[in-house]
């Protein structure tokens, strides 16, 4: 894939945003992902959120003529919604549809300390509905206007015990799996529990989490994960230790 120098990046983004902003229904275009937060690698994808109200003209996206896949709204679930995986001038570009009314709903729920969790591909412990608010907080708005919420105090209070409770449940199930001779299932559930525990720790800090990449490291649970991954013969003891450590936080 093509890696752009800073001058080429500026021209690339300017031209693409002009095209995306012209799609009927789109009210705002935002740069998201690692390129918005400055944690990207030179060859990282370019992620653009297309915020729309009511409907978005998917045929207009296809008519741009870029190579790749374009799907209808809702195809990727109620939270991720839909979008496109494209190659633009040799550069990987991901588009994500965001229904502004849906985003506003889950942002308000987050402000009240309420959220739900969906099974979403690419997530181990599940995608929280407040991710949509976190995207608003961390993105770079390139066209239009979007609210920029802070991490809600009510969510800092409500989310940690829910996530940590989920973590302990997964670790308890991991012990059951191991006792029945299912070591792969036990390891999988243990790691799911650590990801959920990491979510709780980061919510307690008031840090937005948009995906689970390096989340265990962010939460400071790397050594805990190593007890499961690096010493499989001590898995039973590791599960007990992990549960005790997270129970102290719950």
C-alpha positions in Angstrom: 0.0 0.0 0.0 1.1 3.6 -0.7 2.6 5.6 2.2 2.0 9.4 1.7 4.4 12.1 2.8 2.8 15.0 4.8 2.2 17.2 1.7 0.6 14.4 -0.2 -1.5 13.5 2.9 -2.9 17.0 3.1 -3.9 16.9 -0.6 -5.3 13.4 -0.2 -7.4 14.2 2.8 -8.7 17.5 1.4 -9.8 15.9 -1.9 -11.4 12.9 -0.2 -13.3 15.0 2.4 -14.7 17.2 -0.3 -16.0 14.1 -2.0 -17.4 12.6 1.2 -19.0 15.8 2.3 -20.9 16.0 -1.0 -22.7 12.6 -0.4 -26.4 13.3 0.1 -27.3 12.9 3.8 -23.9 13.5 5.2 -23.8 16.3 7.7 -20.2 15.9 9.1 -17.0 14.0 8.2 -14.5 13.1 10.9 -11.1 11.4 10.9 -11.1 8.6 13.4 -8.9 5.7 14.5 -5.2 5.9 15.2 -4.7 8.8 12.8 -7.0 11.0 14.8 -5.2 10.2 18.1 -1.7 10.3 16.6 -0.9 6.7 17.5 -0.8 5.5 13.9 2.0 3.8 11.9 3.0 5.2 8.5 1.0 2.5 6.7 -2.1 2.7 9.0 -5.5 2.8 7.3 -7.4 6.1 7.1 -10.7 5.9 9.0 -13.4 8.4 8.2 -16.7 8.7 10.0 -19.7 9.8 7.8 -22.3 11.3 10.1 -25.7 11.5 8.6 -29.2 12.3 9.6 -32.1 10.2 8.4 -30.4 8.4 5.5 -27.2 8.3 3.5 -27.0 7.9 -0.3 -24.8 4.7 -0.6 -25.1 4.8 -4.3 -23.2 8.1 -4.3 -20.3 6.4 -2.4 -20.2 3.7 -5.0 -20.3 6.2 -7.8 -17.0 7.7 -6.5 -15.5 4.7 -8.4 -13.0 3.5 -5.8 -12.0 -0.1 -5.6 -13.4 -2.0 -2.6 -16.6 -3.0 -0.9 -19.5 -0.7 0.0 -22.4 -1.9 2.2 -25.8 -0.6 3.2 -26.5 1.0 6.6 -27.2 -1.6 9.3 -25.2 -4.3 7.5 -22.5 -4.3 10.3 -24.9 -4.2 13.2 -26.6 -1.4 15.2 -23.4 0.2 16.5 -20.8 -0.2 13.8 -23.7 0.3 11.3 -22.1 0.0 7.9 -19.6 1.6 5.7 -17.0 0.8 3.1 -13.5 -0.7 2.7 -11.8 1.1 -0.2 -8.5 1.6 -1.8 -8.0 5.2 -2.9 -4.9 6.0 -4.9 -3.2 2.9 -3.4 -4.2 4.0 0.2 -6.5 1.9 2.4 -9.5 3.9 3.4 -12.3 2.7 5.8 -15.6 4.6 5.9 -18.0 4.2 8.8 -21.6 5.3 8.7 -22.8 7.0 11.9 -26.5 7.9 12.2 -26.4 11.1 14.2 -29.7 10.4 16.0 -28.4 6.9 17.1 -25.1 8.5 18.3 -27.0 11.2 20.2 -29.1 8.6 21.9 -26.2 6.5 23.2 -24.3 9.6 24.1 -27.2 10.7 26.3 -27.4 7.2 27.8 -23.7 7.4 28.6 -24.2 10.8 30.3 -26.7 9.1 32.5 -24.3 6.3 33.3 -26.1 3.7 31.2 -24.8 1.5 28.4 -25.3 -1.8 26.7 -22.8 -4.2 25.1 -23.0 -5.9 21.7 -21.2 -8.8 20.2 -19.2 -7.2 17.4 -16.6 -8.9 15.2 -13.1 -7.8 16.3 -14.1 -7.4 20.0 -13.4 -10.1 22.6 -15.5 -8.8 25.5 -18.0 -6.9 23.4 -18.5 -3.3 22.1 -20.0 -0.9 24.6 -22.6 1.5 23.2 -20.6 4.4 24.7 -18.0 3.8 22.1 -20.1 6.1 19.9 -19.7 8.9 22.4 -16.0 8.2 22.6 -15.6 8.5 18.9 -17.1 12.0 19.1 -14.6 12.9 21.9 -11.5 11.7 20.1 -12.1 12.3 16.4 -10.9 15.2 14.3 -13.9 16.9 12.7 -13.0 17.7 9.1 -16.4 18.9 7.8 -19.5 20.1 9.6 -20.0 20.2 13.4 -20.1 17.5 16.0 -20.5 17.5 19.8 -17.3 16.7 21.8 -18.4 14.9 25.0 -16.1 14.5 28.1 -16.1 11.1 29.8 -19.3 11.3 32.0 -18.9 11.1 35.8 -22.0 8.9 36.0 -20.3 6.4 33.6 -17.1 6.4 35.6 -19.2 5.3 38.5 -21.4 2.7 36.8 -19.2 1.1 34.2 -16.3 -0.3 36.3 -18.3 -2.6 38.6 -20.2 -3.9 35.6 -17.1 -4.6 33.6 -15.3 -6.1 36.5 -18.3 -8.3 37.4 -18.2 -9.6 33.8 -14.5 -10.2 34.1 -14.9 -12.3 37.3 -17.7 -14.3 35.7 -15.5 -15.2 32.7 -12.6 -16.2 34.9 -14.9 -18.4 37.0 -16.2 -20.0 33.8 -12.6 -20.5 32.7 -11.9 -22.5 35.8 -14.9 -24.7 35.1 -13.7 -25.3 31.5 -10.3 -26.2 32.8 -11.7 -28.6 35.3 -13.5 -30.4 32.5 -10.3 -30.6 30.4 -11.0 -27.8 28.0 -7.8 -25.9 28.1 -8.3 -23.8 24.9 -11.8 -22.7 26.2 -10.3 -21.8 29.6 -7.6 -19.7 28.0 -10.1 -17.9 25.8 -12.4 -17.1 28.7 -9.5 -16.0 30.8 -8.4 -13.5 28.2 -11.9 -12.3 27.7 -12.1 -11.7 31.4 -8.9 -9.7 31.4 -10.1 -7.6 28.5 -13.4 -6.9 30.4 -11.3 -6.1 33.5 -9.2 -3.7 31.5 -12.4 -2.0 30.3 -13.4 -1.5 33.9 -10.0 -0.1 34.9 -10.0 2.4 32.1 -13.6 3.5 32.7 -12.6 4.1 36.3 -9.9 6.4 35.0 -12.3 8.2 32.7 -10.5 7.0 29.6 -12.4 6.4 26.3 -11.9 2.9 24.8 -12.8 2.7 21.1 -11.5 -0.8 20.5 -9.6 -3.6 22.4 -6.2 -3.1 20.7 -3.5 -3.1 23.4 -6.2 -2.6 26.1 -4.6 -5.1 28.5 -1.4 -3.1 28.3 -3.2 0.2 28.7 -4.8 -1.1 31.9 -1.6 -2.4 33.3 -2.6 -6.1 33.2 0.2 -7.3 31.0 1.8 -9.4 33.7 -1.5 -10.9 34.6 -2.1 -12.0 31.0 1.4 -13.4 30.9 0.6 -15.8 33.7 -2.1 -17.4 31.5 -0.2 -17.3 28.2 3.4 -18.0 29.3 2.8 -20.7 31.9 0.1 -23.0 30.7 1.1 -25.8 33.1 0.1 -23.4 36.0 -3.2 -22.3 34.4 -5.3 -23.3 37.4 -3.2 -21.3 39.8 -3.1 -18.4 37.3 -6.9 -18.2 37.1 -7.2 -18.1 40.9 -4.6 -15.4 41.1 -6.2 -13.3 38.3 -9.7 -13.6 39.9 -8.3 -12.5 43.3 -6.5 -9.5 41.8 -9.6 -8.3 39.9 -11.9 -9.0 42.8 -9.9 -6.5 44.8 -10.8 -3.9 42.3 -14.5 -4.7 42.0 
